[in-house]
Amino acid sequence: MSDYYKRNRNNKKRSRREKIGFYTAFSICLIAVSMAIYSTYNTMSVPSDSKQQATQPSTVQQVNQEVTGVEETLAEPKIDTTVEKVTVVSETETTEPQTDAVSQNALETMLSTDLSLTYPLSSNNIIREFSKESVYFKTPNVWKPHLGVDFAGEIGDDVCAMSDGAVTKVSEDKMYGKTVEISIGNAVCIYSGLSKIDVEKGDSVEAGEKIGSIGAVPYEADDESHIHIAVKISGNYADPLSFIGNNN
């Protein structure tokens, strides 16, 4: 075999190997590029739900962490804590001071005058006494204090002045009927339930002098016939019986 032929064959073999190497390298590069493109495409096409699931743990962690830089003003709840003050006292504490106060007031009223009275009728029959406590009244069907004394007698019996004094008022009251008021210093004697009045305003009278006759007391019409006697000392009602016979 000639040298030319050998060289030519060797050159063909080398050229073939070079071509195989080139295509092999090109194929490897092409595969690498294809894989890179495929990977990029998969990354870009991941669903948004997957991304949210992927980031969810970090979101939960942020929620559990303390949030700073945010101020929230909450309305302060208004609770009514006002409690009505209740004072509890025993029965003894409520009744005894009141009784003492009434007695003290009555004593002060009596000592504030030297009033002395006599009985207004020839008989001394008393059917209802003075009471600051409520008593029953049959005619109006009520309970109320009785701030006077009822002296029983027959219709037309004489009613006499219980002390010296001056007639300061003559009137007719819807509840107590015809009334005469006689003043003695700071005291006033009130005679109610008269049928006939024998004195006038401005008259001076003496103890035992007739001022009228027994009539009727409308407010006490269901009781037996009587007159209603009240006494005021400096404007305060007092028990007329407390002043009867003071000079005896």
C-alpha positions as CSV (number, residue, x, y, z in Angstrom):
1,M,0.0,0.0,0.0
2,S,1.3,3.3,-1.0
3,D,2.1,6.1,1.5
4,Y,-0.5,8.3,-0.2
5,Y,-3.2,5.8,0.3
6,K,-2.3,5.3,4.0
7,R,-2.2,9.0,4.6
8,N,-5.5,9.4,2.9
9,R,-7.2,6.6,4.9
10,N,-5.8,7.9,8.2
11,N,-7.0,11.4,7.3
12,K,-10.5,10.0,6.7
13,K,-10.5,8.1,10.0
14,R,-9.4,11.2,11.9
15,S,-12.0,13.3,10.1
16,R,-14.7,10.8,11.1
17,R,-13.6,10.8,14.7
18,E,-13.6,14.5,14.8
19,K,-17.1,14.6,13.4
20,I,-18.3,12.1,16.0
21,G,-16.7,14.1,18.8
22,F,-18.3,17.4,17.5
23,Y,-21.8,15.9,17.3
24,T,-21.4,14.2,20.7
25,A,-20.4,17.6,22.3
26,F,-23.2,19.4,20.4
27,S,-25.7,16.8,21.6
28,I,-24.6,17.2,25.2
29,C,-24.9,21.0,25.0
30,L,-28.3,20.7,23.4
31,I,-29.5,18.3,26.2
32,A,-28.1,20.7,28.8
33,V,-29.9,23.7,27.2
34,S,-33.2,21.7,27.0
35,M,-33.0,20.7,30.7
36,A,-32.3,24.3,31.7
37,I,-35.4,25.5,29.7
38,Y,-37.5,22.8,31.2
39,S,-36.5,23.7,34.7
40,T,-37.2,27.4,34.1
41,Y,-40.6,26.6,32.7
42,N,-41.6,24.4,35.7
43,T,-40.5,27.1,38.1
44,M,-42.6,29.8,36.3
45,S,-45.7,27.6,36.0
46,V,-46.0,26.6,39.7
47,P,-49.7,27.3,40.8
48,S,-50.3,30.3,43.1
49,D,-51.9,28.0,45.7
50,S,-48.7,26.1,45.9
51,K,-46.8,29.3,46.5
52,Q,-49.3,30.4,49.2
53,Q,-48.9,27.0,50.9
54,A,-45.2,27.4,50.7
55,T,-45.3,30.8,52.4
56,Q,-48.1,29.9,54.9
57,P,-45.8,28.8,57.8
58,S,-44.0,32.1,57.8
59,T,-47.4,33.9,57.8
60,V,-48.5,31.9,60.8
61,Q,-45.3,32.7,62.5
62,Q,-45.8,36.4,61.9
63,V,-49.4,36.3,63.3
64,N,-48.1,34.7,66.5
65,Q,-45.4,37.3,66.9
66,E,-46.1,40.5,68.9
67,V,-47.1,43.3,66.6
68,T,-45.4,46.6,67.2
69,G,-46.0,50.0,65.8
70,V,-49.8,49.8,65.9
71,E,-51.9,51.6,68.5
72,E,-55.5,50.5,68.9
73,T,-57.8,52.6,71.2
74,L,-60.6,50.6,72.7
75,A,-63.6,52.2,74.3
76,E,-63.4,51.8,78.0
77,P,-66.5,50.0,79.3
78,K,-68.6,52.1,81.6
79,I,-69.8,50.1,84.6
80,D,-72.4,51.7,86.9
81,T,-70.9,51.1,90.3
82,T,-73.2,53.5,92.1
83,V,-74.9,51.6,94.9
84,E,-77.7,53.2,96.8
85,K,-76.7,53.7,100.4
86,V,-79.0,51.7,102.7
87,T,-78.8,52.3,106.4
88,V,-80.1,49.5,108.5
89,V,-81.1,50.2,112.1
90,S,-82.8,48.1,114.6
91,E,-86.4,48.6,115.7
92,T,-85.2,50.0,119.1
93,E,-83.0,52.6,117.4
94,T,-85.9,53.8,115.2
95,T,-88.7,53.9,117.8
96,E,-87.0,55.1,121.0
97,P,-85.4,58.3,119.6
98,Q,-88.8,59.2,118.0
99,T,-90.6,58.7,121.3
100,D,-88.1,60.7,123.2
101,A,-88.3,63.5,120.6
102,V,-92.1,63.6,120.8
103,S,-92.0,63.7,124.6
104,Q,-89.3,66.4,124.6
105,N,-91.3,68.5,122.1
106,A,-94.5,68.1,124.2
107,L,-92.6,69.1,127.4
108,E,-91.0,72.1,125.7
109,T,-94.5,73.2,124.4
110,M,-96.0,72.9,127.9
111,L,-93.1,74.8,129.5
112,S,-93.3,77.6,126.9
113,T,-96.6,78.9,128.4
114,D,-98.3,79.2,131.8
115,L,-101.7,78.3,130.3
116,S,-104.3,77.0,132.7
117,L,-107.6,75.6,131.4
118,T,-110.9,74.4,132.9
119,Y,-113.4,71.9,131.4
120,P,-115.6,73.4,128.6
121,L,-118.8,71.5,129.6
122,S,-120.5,70.7,132.8
123,S,-119.7,67.1,132.3
124,N,-116.2,65.8,131.8
125,N,-117.0,62.8,129.5
126,I,-114.1,62.4,127.1
127,I,-114.8,60.1,124.1
128,R,-111.5,60.6,122.2
129,E,-108.2,61.9,123.5
130,F,-105.3,63.8,121.9
131,S,-103.0,61.5,119.8
132,K,-100.2,62.2,117.4
133,E,-100.4,58.5,116.4
134,S,-103.0,57.6,113.7
135,V,-106.4,56.6,115.0
136,Y,-109.5,55.4,113.2
137,F,-112.2,57.9,112.0
138,K,-115.4,56.1,111.2
139,T,-117.1,58.8,109.1
140,P,-114.3,59.4,106.5
141,N,-113.0,55.8,107.1
142,V,-109.4,56.9,107.5
143,W,-106.6,56.6,110.0
144,K,-105.0,59.9,111.0
145,P,-103.7,61.7,114.1
146,H,-106.3,63.3,116.4
147,L,-104.9,66.6,117.4
148,G,-107.5,67.6,120.0
149,V,-109.9,66.2,122.6
150,D,-113.5,65.3,122.1
151,F,-115.8,66.2,125.0
152,A,-119.2,64.4,124.8
153,G,-122.5,66.3,125.6
154,E,-126.1,66.7,124.4
155,I,-127.0,68.9,121.4
156,G,-127.6,72.4,122.7
157,D,-125.5,72.1,125.9
158,D,-123.6,75.2,126.9
159,V,-119.9,75.5,125.9
160,C,-117.9,77.7,128.1
161,A,-114.5,79.4,127.7
162,M,-111.7,77.3,129.2
163,S,-109.7,80.4,130.2
164,D,-109.6,84.2,130.0
165,G,-108.7,85.5,126.6
166,A,-109.7,87.4,123.5
167,V,-111.8,86.0,120.6
168,T,-109.5,86.2,117.6
169,K,-111.5,84.2,115.0
170,V,-115.1,83.0,114.3
171,S,-115.5,80.7,111.3
172,E,-117.2,77.6,109.9
173,D,-115.0,74.8,108.9
174,K,-116.1,72.1,106.4
175,M,-114.5,69.4,108.6
176,Y,-115.1,70.6,112.1
177,G,-118.2,72.8,111.8
178,K,-118.7,76.2,113.5
179,T,-115.5,77.2,115.3
180,V,-114.4,79.9,117.8
181,E,-110.7,80.7,118.5
182,I,-109.7,82.4,121.8
183,S,-106.1,83.5,122.2
184,I,-104.3,83.7,125.6
185,G,-100.7,85.0,125.1
186,N,-98.9,82.6,122.8
187,A,-101.6,80.0,123.2
188,V,-104.9,79.5,121.2
189,C,-107.9,77.5,122.3
190,I,-110.0,76.2,119.4
191,Y,-113.7,75.2,120.0
192,S,-115.2,73.3,117.1
193,G,-118.6,71.6,116.5
194,L,-120.8,74.5,117.8
195,S,-124.4,75.0,116.8
196,K,-124.8,78.5,118.1
197,I,-122.0,81.1,118.7
198,D,-122.5,83.8,121.4
199,V,-119.3,85.8,120.9
200,E,-117.8,87.8,118.1
201,K,-114.2,88.4,116.9
202,G,-112.6,91.0,119.3
203,D,-114.6,90.1,122.3
204,S,-112.9,89.5,125.7
205,V,-114.0,86.5,127.6
206,E,-113.5,85.1,131.1
207,A,-113.0,81.4,132.1
208,G,-116.4,79.8,132.5
209,E,-118.2,82.3,130.3
210,K,-120.6,80.8,127.7
211,I,-119.4,81.1,124.1
212,G,-121.9,78.9,122.3
213,S,-123.7,75.6,122.3
214,I,-122.9,72.0,121.2
215,G,-123.7,71.3,117.6
216,A,-122.0,68.8,115.2
217,V,-118.5,67.9,114.0
218,P,-119.0,66.9,110.3
219,Y,-115.7,65.0,110.2
220,E,-116.8,63.0,113.3
221,A,-120.5,62.8,112.5
222,D,-120.8,59.0,113.3
223,D,-119.5,59.6,116.9
224,E,-121.9,60.6,119.6
225,S,-122.6,64.4,119.9
226,H,-119.6,66.3,121.2
227,I,-117.3,69.3,120.8
228,H,-113.8,69.1,119.5
229,I,-111.2,71.2,121.5
230,A,-107.7,71.9,120.2
231,V,-104.9,73.9,121.7
232,K,-101.9,75.5,119.8
233,I,-98.8,76.8,121.6
234,S,-96.7,79.0,119.3
235,G,-98.3,77.3,116.3
236,N,-97.8,73.7,117.5
237,Y,-100.6,71.4,118.6
238,A,-100.6,70.3,122.2
239,D,-102.8,68.1,124.4
240,P,-105.5,70.2,126.0
241,L,-105.7,67.9,129.0
242,S,-102.1,68.7,129.9
243,F,-103.3,72.3,130.8
244,I,-106.5,71.5,132.7
245,G,-106.2,72.2,136.4
246,N,-102.7,73.6,136.2
247,N,-103.5,76.1,139.0
248,N,-105.0,73.6,141.3
